[in-house]
Amino acid sequence: MKKITLLFTIMFSSAVYCQNTDVKIYVEKTETASFDQYDFIKKVNQFYPDILVSKQVTNNITNNLKVQEILTSDFLYETPKECDFYRVSIAKLNTYLDYFYKLKDGTVVYGDIRLFSGSVVRTLYRMKDKVRSLEYYVDGKLLNEIK
C-alpha cells in the first residue's frame, strides 16, 4: 500500500510540475523600423553623424505562445567603407541605444546614447592598442574627456 501511495504521489506531482512550465521561443524578424525608432535614430544622427540612419531593423523577439515581446532591435546597415564591423542596437523603449564599430585602423569605438530630459547624452569609449579614452557628450558638445 505504501508503494502504491508513493507511486501515485510521484505521478501526480510531476504532472502538476510539468503543467506550470512556461515555454519561451526566441525569434529574429527583419522589419521596417517603427516610427518611434526611426524618429529616435534621426534625432541621434543630427548630433552624432557617425551613428547612421536606417529604416530596417532586426527585432529580437521572445514569445511564450501567449505574449510576444521585443527585447532589442538591431538596425540593419551595409558596413561603412571605413569600418570592419558596425552595429547599432536600440532598446524596446526607444530612448536608449548601444553602438559598436571597429575602424580599419584597428580603433574600437563603442558606447551608448540616451534621451535624458530632452537632451541626447552620449558616452563614447575609444580603444586603439593600449591607448584608451572615455568621452561624455550632451547634444553633440563634449563635456568631459578622460584618457
Secondary structure as UniProt FT lines:
FT   HELIX           2..19
FT   STRAND          25..32
FT   HELIX           35..47
FT   TURN            49..50
FT   STRAND          56..63
FT   STRAND          68..75
FT   TURN            81..82
FT   STRAND          83..91
FT   TURN            92..93
FT   STRAND          96..103
FT   TURN            104..105
FT   STRAND          108..116
FT   TURN            117..118
FT   STRAND          119..128
FT   TURN            129..130
FT   STRAND          131..138
FT   TURN            139..140
FT   STRAND          141..146
//
